[in-house]
Amino acid sequence: MSFFQDKVVVITGGSDGIGKALISTLIPLGAKVATCGRNHDKIYNLQREYSHVMLHAMACDVSNEIECRRFIESTIDTFGKIDILINNAGISMRALFLDADTDVTRKIMEINFLGAVYCTKYALPSILENGGTVVGVSSTAGYRGLPGRSAYSASKFALQGWLEALRTEMLHSGVNVMWVCPGFTASNIRMAALDNHGKARGESVLNEGSLMTAEECARHILHAIEKRKRTLILTFLGKITVLMNKVAPSLADRLTYKHYYNKQGEFVK
């Protein structure tokens, strides 16, 4: 029998990318899934796609605490409990700090960090009762600050620090707290990345076809949940980045600069 059989799994940001891939992987494993997203049309289409199974889906802006509470409470009303919470909802950016409105930082922190805080706050009592798992989908940017992604990096540093503190608080409670760093994954996050004025850029500077698929990423995340791991860093580049930033931070500074800037000193990525 599948580890996820009859477990109630909550996934924020389930209408695209990794979140949607997690849903499509979990449903055949017998999980009961609840998800949310900001886009009403995408949530409606998701409900239609999974009309043959019990998928609890609702529109929710995770930067809004009241909406997060409503989503979590409605999930418990629907399924009676929560076993696993995957804080997946997030947004990226591509703008130098000097050029970016401060509102960009606020918006990204509210979604990437506070969204996880809000949902976990209201789901944790049920997760405690069931000895479940809290997951945060982070990034290597939570270990190494990236130029042009200052607010994104800040949000992921905050997320990982908070999860580490929560993991310690939950150490003898039966609850596992973990964070995963997918690295560059083919998803919608770069298309929705904010520009210097907080508007979606609608473009990606990466070759999406060469990246790990969201489906493969989802399988790795679910395996880590089953094994109750502490952290998961998926790509080789991600592992090297984290290691180098720890043992040779000044060299990591120079290599990171070289990756994001051209020879003329222009920011290109």
Rosetta silent file (secondary structure, phi, psi, omega in degrees, C-alpha in Angstrom):
SEQUENCE: MSFFQDKVVVITGGSDGIGKALISTLIPLGAKVATCGRNHDKIYNLQREYSHVMLHAMACDVSNEIECRRFIESTIDTFGKIDILINNAGISMRALFLDADTDVTRKIMEINFLGAVYCTKYALPSILENGGTVVGVSSTAGYRGLPGRSAYSASKFALQGWLEALRTEMLHSGVNVMWVCPGFTASNIRMAALDNHGKARGESVLNEGSLMTAEECARHILHAIEKRKRTLILTFLGKITVLMNKVAPSLADRLTYKHYYNKQGEFVK
SCORE:     score description
SCORE:     0.000 S_00000001
   1 L     0.000  142.127 -179.897    0.000    0.000    0.000 S_00000001
   2 L   -63.822  143.394  175.251    1.217    3.500   -0.805 S_00000001
   3 L   -56.890  -32.266 -174.147    2.620    5.599    2.042 S_00000001
   4 L   -92.025    1.149  179.647    0.227    8.359    0.973 S_00000001
   5 L   -56.523  122.473  178.004   -2.908    6.189    0.910 S_00000001
   6 L    65.670    7.383  174.590   -5.716    8.084    2.705 S_00000001
   7 L   -81.896  142.110  178.233   -3.340   10.784    3.931 S_00000001
   8 E   -92.518  116.097 -176.436   -4.617   14.339    3.668 S_00000001
   9 E  -115.524  124.058  178.495   -2.047   16.441    1.849 S_00000001
  10 E  -103.038  129.015 -178.624   -2.385   20.206    1.583 S_00000001
  11 E  -128.205  116.694  174.568   -0.476   21.911   -1.238 S_00000001
  12 E   -83.938  151.190 -179.075   -0.421   25.673   -1.654 S_00000001
  13 L    64.590   49.890 -173.195    0.088   27.024   -5.156 S_00000001
  14 L   -94.534    4.967 -175.736   -1.318   23.912   -6.804 S_00000001
  15 L   -90.124   -7.485 -178.532   -2.555   25.371  -10.079 S_00000001
  16 L  -145.531  164.815  165.135    0.840   25.447  -11.815 S_00000001
  17 H    51.844 -132.697 -176.061    4.299   23.922  -11.930 S_00000001
  18 H   -61.942  -40.191 -179.384    5.543   21.838   -9.018 S_00000001
  19 H   -60.275  -46.296  179.190    2.298   22.200   -7.086 S_00000001
  20 H   -66.314  -36.838  177.861    0.197   20.840   -9.924 S_00000001
  21 H   -65.868  -35.641  176.350    2.720   18.034  -10.504 S_00000001
  22 H   -62.613  -41.776  178.758    2.470   17.079   -6.838 S_00000001
  23 H   -61.850  -48.992 -176.732   -1.292   16.782   -7.201 S_00000001
  24 H   -66.327  -22.931  176.761   -1.100   14.611  -10.321 S_00000001
  25 H   -84.112  -37.043 -175.444    1.411   12.340   -8.575 S_00000001
  26 H   -75.858  -37.335 -176.309   -0.451   12.085   -5.275 S_00000001
  27 H   -55.869  -48.077  179.021   -3.960   11.354   -6.568 S_00000001
  28 H   -66.727  -17.264  179.337   -3.045    7.914   -8.030 S_00000001
  29 H   -85.486    0.374  175.808   -1.281    7.098   -4.740 S_00000001
  30 L    89.895   11.342  179.265   -4.567    7.347   -2.883 S_00000001
  31 L   -77.467  153.967  171.248   -3.977   10.655   -1.150 S_00000001
  32 E  -100.234  118.204 -168.608   -6.736   13.105   -0.329 S_00000001
  33 E  -113.036  137.352  171.078   -5.536   16.425   -1.664 S_00000001
  34 E  -122.507  138.522 -179.291   -6.427   20.016   -0.872 S_00000001
  35 E  -146.190  165.488  178.920   -4.922   22.881   -2.818 S_00000001
  36 E  -146.344  162.642  177.238   -5.241   26.583   -3.410 S_00000001
  37 E  -163.813  161.982 -177.171   -4.143   29.240   -5.876 S_00000001
  38 L   -79.217  -27.145 -173.812   -4.751   32.913   -6.562 S_00000001
  39 L   -88.184  113.891 -177.060   -6.195   32.462  -10.045 S_00000001
  40 H   -60.553  -42.298 -177.460   -9.905   31.566   -9.927 S_00000001
  41 H   -63.618  -42.001  179.836   -9.964   30.270  -13.504 S_00000001
  42 H   -66.514  -37.879  177.171   -7.022   27.926  -12.943 S_00000001
  43 H   -66.042  -40.833  177.687   -8.588   26.567   -9.756 S_00000001
  44 H   -62.096  -44.648  179.189  -11.865   25.990  -11.598 S_00000001
  45 H   -64.719  -35.046  177.671  -10.058   24.139  -14.404 S_00000001
  46 H   -65.554  -41.925  177.965   -8.198   22.049  -11.831 S_00000001
  47 H   -62.752  -39.591  177.809  -11.491   21.033  -10.208 S_00000001
  48 H   -66.092  -40.933 -179.033  -12.880   20.034  -13.610 S_00000001
  49 H   -62.893  -34.472 -177.714   -9.755   18.022  -14.419 S_00000001
  50 L  -112.857   34.849 -179.798  -10.086   16.046  -11.176 S_00000001
  51 L   -65.788  -17.303 -178.306  -13.863   15.895  -10.984 S_00000001
  52 L   -83.954   -8.828  179.039  -13.632   12.089  -10.747 S_00000001
  53 L  -128.944  171.262  179.893  -11.816   12.250   -7.382 S_00000001
  54 L   -86.742   92.366  175.040  -12.174   14.172   -4.140 S_00000001
  55 E  -113.340  120.271  177.449   -9.968   17.222   -4.675 S_00000001
  56 E   -93.028  111.012 -177.398  -10.634   20.164   -2.386 S_00000001
  57 E  -131.204  136.635  178.541   -9.546   23.271   -4.291 S_00000001
  58 E  -149.960  154.228  177.032  -10.264   26.908   -3.613 S_00000001
  59 E   -72.738  133.160 -177.899   -9.015   30.337   -4.571 S_00000001
  60 L  -159.481  129.967  173.127   -6.749   31.762   -1.908 S_00000001
  61 L   -95.050  110.071 -173.263   -4.110   34.471   -1.772 S_00000001
  62 L   -67.712  -12.687  176.182   -1.580   33.121    0.735 S_00000001
  63 L   -77.308   -5.024  179.982   -0.375   36.635    1.552 S_00000001
  64 L  -107.089  112.793 -175.106   -3.775   37.144    3.214 S_00000001
  65 H   -61.229  -39.776 -179.012   -3.950   35.525    6.656 S_00000001
  66 H   -63.002  -42.218  178.790   -7.752   35.404    6.736 S_00000001
  67 H   -66.657  -37.224  176.785   -7.879   33.575    3.396 S_00000001
  68 H   -62.753  -45.055  179.458   -5.205   31.121    4.571 S_00000001
  69 H   -61.717  -42.571  179.742   -7.171   30.366    7.735 S_00000001
  70 H   -62.611  -41.931  179.523  -10.342   29.868    5.708 S_00000001
  71 H   -63.786  -47.251 -179.229   -8.553   27.489    3.339 S_00000001
  72 H   -65.282  -44.692 -178.727   -7.023   25.395    6.123 S_00000001
  73 H   -65.846  -36.330  178.388  -10.238   25.258    8.155 S_00000001
  74 H   -69.272  -31.362  175.870  -12.280   24.277    5.091 S_00000001
  75 H   -65.640  -44.453  178.585   -9.791   21.476    4.394 S_00000001
  76 H   -66.247  -37.239  176.281  -10.234   20.104    7.911 S_00000001
  77 H   -63.506  -35.435 -177.123  -14.019   20.433    7.552 S_00000001
  78 H   -76.977  -46.641 -172.360  -13.825   18.472    4.275 S_00000001
  79 H  -108.488  -12.697  177.711  -11.389   15.709    5.220 S_00000001
  80 L    89.387  -11.513 -177.598  -11.399   15.768    9.015 S_00000001
  81 L  -169.137  174.546  169.596   -7.645   16.232    9.409 S_00000001
  82 L  -135.465  128.354  176.994   -4.351   17.283    7.810 S_00000001
  83 L   -99.497  -40.059 -173.860   -1.352   14.951    7.652 S_00000001
  84 E  -136.908  132.438  174.076    1.027   16.840    5.388 S_00000001
  85 E  -118.097  122.406  176.849    1.331   20.512    4.495 S_00000001
  86 E  -111.332  104.386  178.622    3.495   21.471    1.513 S_00000001
  87 E   -79.577   90.104 -173.115    4.068   25.225    1.463 S_00000001
  88 L  -105.129  -24.221 -175.750    4.727   25.491   -2.254 S_00000001
  89 L   -58.942  133.469  179.672    3.166   28.818   -3.255 S_00000001
  90 L  -167.841  165.778  179.388    5.776   31.356   -4.250 S_00000001
  91 L  -141.943  148.209 -178.714    6.790   34.110   -6.603 S_00000001
  92 L  -111.456 -170.321 -178.644   10.148   35.205   -7.982 S_00000001
  93 E  -155.567  163.409  170.535   11.611   38.443   -9.322 S_00000001
  94 L  -149.691   91.448 -179.181   14.221   39.776  -11.726 S_00000001
  95 L  -166.685  137.387  176.334   15.316   43.294  -10.895 S_00000001
  96 L   -69.201  144.322 -176.700   18.359   44.897   -9.315 S_00000001
  97 L   -56.646  -39.343 -179.238   17.729   46.261   -5.833 S_00000001
  98 L   -59.570  -31.560 -175.485   18.807   49.760   -6.891 S_00000001
  99 L   -96.575  -14.201 -170.263   16.107   49.834   -9.558 S_00000001
 100 L   -88.756  141.458  172.057   13.319   47.993   -7.745 S_00000001
 101 L   -66.386  145.824  178.898   10.417   49.542   -5.849 S_00000001
 102 H   -64.086  -22.722  178.055   10.389   48.565   -2.178 S_00000001
 103 H   -61.630  -27.096  177.879    6.879   47.228   -2.764 S_00000001
 104 H   -63.226  -45.051  178.616    8.469   44.334   -4.696 S_00000001
 105 H   -62.324  -44.705 -179.823   10.283   43.190   -1.549 S_00000001
 106 H   -60.561  -46.424 -177.412    7.133   43.485    0.541 S_00000001
 107 H   -62.664  -43.719 -178.520    5.025   41.521   -1.925 S_00000001
 108 H   -68.284  -40.312  177.563    7.541   38.692   -2.252 S_00000001
 109 H   -64.011  -38.855 -178.738    8.058   38.409    1.520 S_00000001
 110 H   -66.284  -38.564 -178.531    4.303   38.283    2.091 S_00000001
 111 H   -80.425  -52.403 -171.830    3.787   35.467   -0.405 S_00000001
 112 H   -75.002  -35.516 -177.584    6.939   33.375   -0.012 S_00000001
 113 H  -102.078  -60.020 -175.668    7.458   33.704    3.732 S_00000001
 114 H   -65.794  -29.712  176.347    4.310   34.881    5.487 S_00000001
 115 H   -59.143  -40.940  177.299    2.129   32.655    3.297 S_00000001
 116 H   -68.714  -39.034  178.725    3.931   29.627    4.731 S_00000001
 117 H   -61.514  -48.266 -177.288    3.690   31.042    8.251 S_00000001
 118 H   -61.532  -51.041 -176.863   -0.061   31.627    7.983 S_00000001
 119 H   -64.394  -39.446 -179.876   -0.935   28.220    6.538 S_00000001
 120 H   -67.681  -38.782 -179.676    1.321   26.359    8.962 S_00000001
 121 H   -54.532  -43.952 -175.207   -0.074   28.253   11.942 S_00000001
 122 H   -88.967  -18.653  179.162   -3.600   26.991   11.317 S_00000001
 123 H   -91.116  -23.219 -170.502   -2.660   23.508   10.052 S_00000001
 124 H   -60.114  -40.511  178.607   -0.116   22.630   12.745 S_00000001
 125 H   -56.382  -41.863  178.665   -2.532   21.507   15.500 S_00000001
 126 H   -70.320  -39.139  178.154   -3.995   18.855   13.189 S_00000001
 127 H   -63.112  -38.516  176.952   -0.550   17.864   11.898 S_00000001
 128 H   -60.980  -43.991  179.862    0.578   17.456   15.515 S_00000001
 129 H   -59.895  -30.668 -174.311   -2.347   15.142   16.247 S_00000001
 130 L  -106.553    6.727  179.665   -1.359   12.953   13.311 S_00000001
 131 L    56.500   44.316 -172.288    2.437   13.035   13.628 S_00000001
 132 L   -91.948 -150.179 -171.642    2.630   14.511   10.154 S_00000001
 133 E  -137.611  139.785  171.020    4.964   16.688    8.117 S_00000001
 134 E  -113.823  127.923 -178.729    5.447   20.372    7.336 S_00000001
 135 E  -122.360  140.333  171.161    7.334   21.140    4.128 S_00000001
 136 E  -119.148  125.120  175.179    8.654   24.394    2.747 S_00000001
 137 E   -85.115  107.740 -175.720    9.591   24.608   -0.920 S_00000001
 138 L  -106.640 -140.346 -174.704   12.648   26.814   -0.795 S_00000001
 139 L  -169.230  160.472  170.993   15.569   27.381   -3.170 S_00000001
 140 H   -62.373  -19.485  174.474   19.348   27.483   -3.304 S_00000001
 141 H   -67.313   -9.357  173.167   18.665   31.230   -3.052 S_00000001
 142 H   -85.700   -7.327  175.181   17.869   30.429    0.579 S_00000001
 143 L  -110.868  -30.716 -173.943   21.532   29.509    1.056 S_00000001
 144 L  -136.127  116.179  178.644   23.179   31.942   -1.371 S_00000001
 145 L   -64.160  135.459 -175.554   21.897   35.440   -2.121 S_00000001
 146 L  -114.212  134.055  177.462   21.499   35.993   -5.859 S_00000001
 147 L   -63.239  141.963 -177.844   21.836   39.309   -7.725 S_00000001
 148 L    79.612   -4.965  178.875   18.619   40.495   -9.281 S_00000001
 149 L  -132.750   37.530 -174.105   16.738   38.272   -6.807 S_00000001
 150 H   -59.021  -47.285 -179.477   17.456   40.105   -3.563 S_00000001
 151 H   -69.362  -38.083  177.291   13.887   39.958   -2.228 S_00000001
 152 H   -62.159  -46.551  177.913   13.441   36.387   -3.422 S_00000001
 153 H   -59.731  -44.513 -179.755   16.670   35.383   -1.664 S_00000001
 154 H   -59.429  -42.256 -178.615   15.576   37.206    1.488 S_00000001
 155 H   -65.754  -35.893 -179.048   12.234   35.393    1.501 S_00000001
 156 H   -78.508  -33.838  171.595   13.895   31.998    1.152 S_00000001
 157 H   -61.182  -44.695  179.166   16.495   32.741    3.840 S_00000001
 158 H   -62.152  -44.625 -179.560   13.622   33.730    6.116 S_00000001
 159 H   -59.534  -47.019 -177.091   11.652   30.624    5.208 S_00000001
 160 H   -69.522  -38.191  177.106   14.539   28.276    5.947 S_00000001
 161 H   -63.692  -42.068  178.645   15.474   29.991    9.209 S_00000001
 162 H   -65.833  -43.269  179.243   11.885   29.839   10.387 S_00000001
 163 H   -65.138  -37.123  178.099   11.516   26.183    9.381 S_00000001
 164 H   -64.333  -41.933  176.455   14.754   25.290   11.149 S_00000001
 165 H   -63.458  -43.718  179.188   13.473   26.929   14.338 S_00000001
 166 H   -64.292  -40.130  178.475   10.124   25.152   13.957 S_00000001
 167 H   -58.805  -41.786  179.951   11.868   21.828   13.344 S_00000001
 168 H   -66.514  -41.304  177.271   13.747   22.249   16.632 S_00000001
 169 H   -61.868  -33.017 -176.326   10.549   23.137   18.474 S_00000001
 170 L   -94.980    8.296 -168.847    8.895   20.019   17.017 S_00000001
 171 L   -54.529  -37.904 -177.434   11.905   17.733   17.548 S_00000001
 172 L  -113.318   24.352 -176.045   10.214   15.415   20.052 S_00000001
 173 L   -99.706  -13.080 -174.205    6.625   15.937   18.929 S_00000001
 174 L    92.717   -5.245  178.339    6.427   13.355   16.144 S_00000001
 175 L   -94.272  133.191  175.034    6.154   16.095   13.504 S_00000001
 176 E   -99.772  133.154  177.152    8.805   16.269   10.776 S_00000001
 177 E  -117.995  126.660 -177.290    9.738   19.675    9.399 S_00000001
 178 E  -142.527  159.380  174.140   11.739   19.831    6.175 S_00000001
 179 E  -132.719  144.492 -176.073   12.642   22.194    3.361 S_00000001
 180 E  -122.420  142.724 -179.679   13.404   21.352   -0.231 S_00000001
 181 E  -121.039   95.957 -174.264   15.473   23.259   -2.790 S_00000001
 182 L   -68.701  -21.188 -172.317   14.448   22.177   -6.292 S_00000001
 183 L    74.844 -163.088  179.686   16.983   24.282   -8.188 S_00000001
 184 L   -72.342  116.018 -178.394   16.030   25.369  -11.699 S_00000001
 185 E  -126.428  141.471  178.290   12.815   23.508  -12.557 S_00000001
 186 E   -67.198  105.815 -178.821   10.578   23.901  -15.583 S_00000001
 187 L  -155.140 -176.771 -176.387    7.614   25.758  -14.072 S_00000001
 188 L   -88.039   -3.285 -169.650    5.656   28.971  -14.336 S_00000001
 189 L   -63.092  -34.924 -179.821    7.525   30.797  -11.573 S_00000001
 190 L   -75.411  -31.451  176.962    9.903   32.638  -13.895 S_00000001
 191 L   -66.132  -31.223 -179.464    7.084   33.679  -16.230 S_00000001
 192 L   -94.194    2.487 -178.409    5.303   35.210  -13.237 S_00000001
 193 L   -58.646  143.070 -176.630    8.488   36.752  -11.810 S_00000001
 194 E   -83.505  146.228  173.958    8.108   40.406  -10.863 S_00000001
 195 L   -90.437 -168.939 -174.588    9.965   43.236  -12.557 S_00000001
 196 L   -67.861  -14.688  177.331   11.295   46.322  -10.769 S_00000001
 197 L  -107.737   10.515  176.184    7.769   47.768  -10.478 S_00000001
 198 L    81.738   18.424  177.461    6.131   44.566   -9.213 S_00000001
 199 L  -102.677  147.565  179.036    4.550   43.543  -12.517 S_00000001
 200 E   -63.595  130.156 -177.335    4.799   40.019  -13.989 S_00000001
 201 L   -72.444  -35.328  178.960    7.576   39.930  -16.563 S_00000001
 202 L    71.733   23.603  178.729    5.906   37.199  -18.650 S_00000001
 203 L  -151.797  160.733  176.944    9.226   35.823  -19.872 S_00000001
 204 L  -125.566  139.727  178.703   12.014   33.466  -18.840 S_00000001
 205 L   -92.166    2.524 -178.293   15.726   34.006  -19.403 S_00000001
 206 L  -108.014  157.924  172.306   16.375   30.263  -19.153 S_00000001
 207 L   -81.382   95.456 -173.952   15.977   27.412  -21.611 S_00000001
 208 H   -59.864  -30.531 -178.032   12.990   25.791  -19.916 S_00000001
 209 H   -67.643  -18.092 -178.383   13.321   22.648  -22.046 S_00000001
 210 H   -94.178   -0.850 -173.992   16.708   21.839  -20.512 S_00000001
 211 L   -93.717  162.415  173.946   15.501   21.976  -16.905 S_00000001
 212 E   -58.591  137.661  179.542   14.259   19.271  -14.546 S_00000001
 213 E   -74.049  155.571  177.496   10.559   18.706  -15.099 S_00000001
 214 H   -62.360  -33.461  179.997    8.056   19.602  -12.421 S_00000001
 215 H   -65.479  -43.425  178.381    6.932   15.947  -12.392 S_00000001
 216 H   -65.064  -41.971  177.753   10.419   14.675  -11.612 S_00000001
 217 H   -59.702  -42.723  179.944   10.803   17.307   -8.928 S_00000001
 218 H   -61.023  -41.201  179.611    7.474   16.250   -7.379 S_00000001
 219 H   -63.022  -40.433  177.886    8.600   12.619   -7.188 S_00000001
 220 H   -64.085  -42.194 -179.220   11.776   13.630   -5.344 S_00000001
 221 H   -63.462  -45.265 -178.883    9.820   15.750   -2.883 S_00000001
 222 H   -66.334  -36.175  176.454    7.333   12.992   -2.094 S_00000001
 223 H   -63.473  -41.474  179.108   10.139   10.463   -1.608 S_00000001
 224 H   -65.451  -36.910  176.608   11.813   12.853    0.848 S_00000001
 225 H   -63.341  -45.992 -179.856    8.539   13.280    2.739 S_00000001
 226 H   -60.683  -38.138 -178.888    8.120    9.522    3.003 S_00000001
 227 L   -84.936   -0.812  178.378   11.690    9.167    4.314 S_00000001
 228 L    53.625   49.951  178.952   11.114   12.087    6.718 S_00000001
 229 L   -74.805  165.215  177.419   14.242   13.893    5.594 S_00000001
 230 L   -88.216  -49.084 -179.963   15.437   17.212    6.985 S_00000001
 231 E  -138.018  159.117  176.075   16.506   18.871    3.749 S_00000001
 232 E  -143.666  115.565  174.260   16.526   18.082    0.050 S_00000001
 233 E  -113.406  117.254 -165.669   18.756   19.855   -2.480 S_00000001
 234 L   -84.327  -47.472 -170.839   17.982   18.410   -5.872 S_00000001
 235 L   -92.317  157.183  177.089   20.419   19.527   -8.543 S_00000001
 236 H   -61.312  -43.206  178.729   24.184   19.082   -8.751 S_00000001
 237 H   -60.421  -40.559  178.686   24.575   22.821   -9.324 S_00000001
 238 H   -63.227  -43.598  179.814   22.501   23.497   -6.236 S_00000001
 239 H   -64.636  -42.849  178.629   24.611   21.188   -4.079 S_00000001
 240 H   -63.896  -41.411 -179.975   27.853   22.714   -5.372 S_00000001
 241 H   -60.842  -46.852 -179.471   26.513   26.233   -4.784 S_00000001
 242 H   -63.485  -44.888 -179.675   25.562   25.494   -1.181 S_00000001
 243 H   -63.337  -47.421 -177.497   28.889   23.763   -0.468 S_00000001
 244 H   -65.040  -38.379  179.969   31.008   26.491   -2.079 S_00000001
 245 H   -65.888  -25.040 -179.973   29.145   29.254   -0.295 S_00000001
 246 H   -82.863  -42.346 -172.743   29.921   27.508    2.977 S_00000001
 247 H   -95.942  -25.207 -178.316   33.619   26.731    2.457 S_00000001
 248 L  -144.066   68.051 -173.019   34.712   29.542    0.089 S_00000001
 249 H   -61.576  -35.968  179.754   32.202   32.400    0.252 S_00000001
 250 H   -66.594  -39.400  175.547   34.445   35.000   -1.408 S_00000001
 251 H   -65.643  -38.935  177.571   35.017   32.706   -4.375 S_00000001
 252 H   -62.205  -36.783  175.721   31.265   32.055   -4.484 S_00000001
 253 H   -57.571  -50.014 -175.725   30.729   35.825   -4.686 S_00000001
 254 H   -66.045  -42.059 -179.230   32.978   36.106   -7.733 S_00000001
 255 H   -68.157  -38.129  177.632   31.549   33.069   -9.507 S_00000001
 256 H   -64.665  -43.364  176.777   27.991   34.202   -8.875 S_00000001
 257 H   -58.455  -45.588 -178.745   28.804   37.650  -10.257 S_00000001
 258 H   -61.684  -33.668 -178.507   30.367   36.077  -13.334 S_00000001
 259 H   -71.463  -35.623 -172.206   27.250   33.980  -13.897 S_00000001
 260 H   -99.633  -12.034 -178.323   24.813   36.900  -13.727 S_00000001
 261 E  -122.913  149.738  176.260   26.861   39.696  -15.334 S_00000001
 262 L   -87.033 -178.022 -176.239   28.589   39.979  -18.706 S_00000001
 263 L   -66.502  -20.382  178.582   32.167   41.150  -19.279 S_00000001
 264 L   -87.504    2.080 -179.928   31.007   44.748  -19.525 S_00000001
 265 L    79.060   19.692  178.601   29.540   44.516  -16.024 S_00000001
 266 L   -93.808  134.658  177.737   25.956   44.513  -17.269 S_00000001
 267 E   -69.957  122.372 -173.526   23.369   42.447  -15.428 S_00000001
 268 L  -121.239  -13.942 -177.365   22.115   39.894  -17.940 S_00000001
 269 L  -123.635    0.000    0.000   20.330   37.151  -15.990 S_00000001
